[in-house]
Amino acid sequence: MSPFLRNLAVTVLVATAAGAAGGWMGAERAQGGLLNTQPLRQTVDAVVAGDLNLTADQKSQVEAIQDRFDHERRGLRNRIAVGNLQLADALMEDMAYGRQAQLAVQTVQTGLGDLQKATVLYVLEVRDILTNDQQRIYDRKVREALTAAQP
């Protein structure tokens, strides 16, 4: 086999492996397999479940808010996964940071930004149904989650 064909074969194999890994990771994230919950979301769930002594009406409202957010979050994670797949395809095709790769990165970045915004709006929507005393506890826990050192 000529050096050119050998190098081409190696490039194709590496690109295929990178594309498959990126696609798998994107799909896992979209399905909640990797990074199952955001730290802030996890904090809200824990505080609401245990620290606030919610009334039955508040629990019902929180459940409705969580259901809406879960639906929106799944859609946003799917959009991020699509961007990752597009990036993998672009890299397999060009193995360069060309126009298609740049557009795919932009799709992922926009999806991540939209997910962060949706999470903040979710946190604020849950806060709105709390009493003043509950809000003080909630606010402290949210602040702790946002300022905690990340691994």
C-alpha positions as CSV (number, residue, x, y, z in Angstrom):
1,M,0.0,0.0,0.0
2,S,1.3,3.4,-0.9
3,P,2.0,5.9,1.8
4,F,-0.7,8.2,0.4
5,L,-3.4,5.4,0.7
6,R,-2.2,4.4,4.1
7,N,-2.4,8.0,5.4
8,L,-5.8,8.4,3.8
9,A,-7.0,5.2,5.5
10,V,-5.7,6.3,8.9
11,T,-7.3,9.7,8.5
12,V,-10.7,8.2,7.6
13,L,-10.5,5.8,10.5
14,V,-9.6,8.6,13.0
15,A,-12.3,10.8,11.6
16,T,-14.9,8.0,11.8
17,A,-13.9,7.2,15.4
18,A,-14.1,10.9,16.3
19,G,-17.5,11.3,14.6
20,A,-18.9,8.2,16.3
21,A,-17.7,9.3,19.7
22,G,-19.1,12.8,19.2
23,G,-22.4,11.4,18.0
24,W,-22.6,8.9,20.9
25,M,-21.8,11.6,23.4
26,G,-24.4,14.0,21.9
27,A,-27.0,11.2,21.9
28,E,-26.2,10.3,25.5
29,R,-26.5,14.0,26.6
30,A,-29.8,14.3,24.8
31,Q,-31.2,11.3,26.6
32,G,-29.8,12.4,29.9
33,G,-27.1,9.7,30.1
34,L,-24.2,12.1,30.5
35,L,-24.4,15.0,32.9
36,N,-27.9,13.9,33.8
37,T,-28.8,17.0,35.6
38,Q,-27.3,20.5,35.8
39,P,-26.0,21.3,39.3
40,L,-28.5,24.2,39.6
41,R,-31.4,22.0,38.6
42,Q,-30.3,19.3,41.0
43,T,-30.1,21.9,43.8
44,V,-33.6,23.2,43.0
45,D,-35.0,19.7,43.1
46,A,-33.3,18.9,46.4
47,V,-34.4,22.1,48.1
48,V,-37.9,21.8,46.9
49,A,-38.2,18.2,47.9
50,G,-36.9,18.7,51.4
51,D,-36.0,22.1,52.8
52,L,-39.1,24.2,52.1
53,N,-42.1,22.3,53.5
54,L,-44.2,23.1,50.5
55,T,-48.0,23.1,50.7
56,A,-50.0,20.7,48.5
57,D,-50.8,23.6,46.1
58,Q,-47.1,24.6,45.9
59,K,-46.1,21.0,45.2
60,S,-48.6,20.8,42.4
61,Q,-47.4,24.1,40.9
62,V,-43.7,23.0,41.2
63,E,-44.5,19.7,39.4
64,A,-46.2,21.6,36.5
65,I,-43.2,23.9,36.3
66,Q,-40.8,21.0,36.3
67,D,-42.7,19.2,33.6
68,R,-42.6,22.2,31.3
69,F,-38.9,22.7,32.0
70,D,-38.1,19.0,31.4
71,H,-39.9,19.1,28.0
72,E,-38.0,22.3,27.1
73,R,-34.7,20.9,28.3
74,R,-35.0,17.8,26.3
75,G,-35.6,19.8,23.2
76,L,-32.6,22.0,23.9
77,R,-30.4,19.0,24.6
78,N,-31.5,17.4,21.3
79,R,-30.5,20.6,19.5
80,I,-27.1,20.5,21.1
81,A,-26.8,16.8,20.1
82,V,-27.6,17.7,16.5
83,G,-24.9,20.4,16.6
84,N,-22.4,17.8,17.9
85,L,-23.4,15.4,15.1
86,Q,-23.0,18.2,12.6
87,L,-19.6,19.0,14.0
88,A,-18.5,15.3,13.8
89,D,-19.7,15.2,10.2
90,A,-17.9,18.4,9.3
91,L,-14.7,17.2,10.8
92,M,-15.0,13.9,9.1
93,E,-15.4,15.7,5.8
94,D,-12.7,18.3,6.0
95,M,-10.6,17.6,9.1
96,A,-10.4,21.4,9.5
97,Y,-12.2,24.2,11.3
98,G,-14.0,25.2,8.1
99,R,-17.3,26.8,7.5
100,Q,-19.4,23.7,8.3
101,A,-17.5,23.1,11.6
102,Q,-17.9,26.7,12.6
103,L,-21.6,26.6,12.0
104,A,-21.9,23.4,14.0
105,V,-20.0,25.0,16.9
106,Q,-22.3,28.0,16.7
107,T,-25.3,25.6,16.9
108,V,-23.9,24.0,20.0
109,Q,-23.0,27.3,21.6
110,T,-26.4,28.7,21.0
111,G,-28.1,25.6,22.3
112,L,-26.0,25.7,25.5
113,G,-26.8,29.4,26.0
114,D,-30.5,28.7,25.5
115,L,-30.3,25.8,28.0
116,Q,-28.7,28.1,30.6
117,K,-31.3,30.8,30.0
118,A,-34.1,28.2,30.3
119,T,-32.6,26.9,33.6
120,V,-32.4,30.4,35.1
121,L,-36.0,31.1,34.1
122,Y,-37.0,27.7,35.6
123,V,-35.3,28.7,38.9
124,L,-37.1,32.0,39.0
125,E,-40.5,30.5,38.1
126,V,-40.2,28.1,41.0
127,R,-39.1,31.0,43.3
128,D,-42.2,32.9,42.4
129,I,-44.5,30.4,44.1
130,L,-42.7,30.5,47.4
131,T,-43.4,32.5,50.5
132,N,-40.9,35.0,51.7
133,D,-39.5,32.7,54.3
134,Q,-39.2,29.9,51.7
135,Q,-37.5,32.3,49.3
136,R,-34.8,33.1,51.7
137,I,-33.8,29.4,52.1
138,Y,-34.2,28.9,48.3
139,D,-32.1,31.9,47.4
140,R,-29.3,30.9,49.8
141,K,-29.2,27.3,48.3
142,V,-29.3,28.6,44.7
143,R,-26.4,31.0,45.5
144,E,-24.4,28.2,47.0
145,A,-25.0,26.1,43.9
146,L,-23.9,28.9,41.6
147,T,-20.8,29.8,43.5
148,A,-19.6,26.3,44.4
149,A,-16.3,25.2,43.0
150,Q,-16.8,23.0,40.0
151,P,-14.7,19.8,39.6
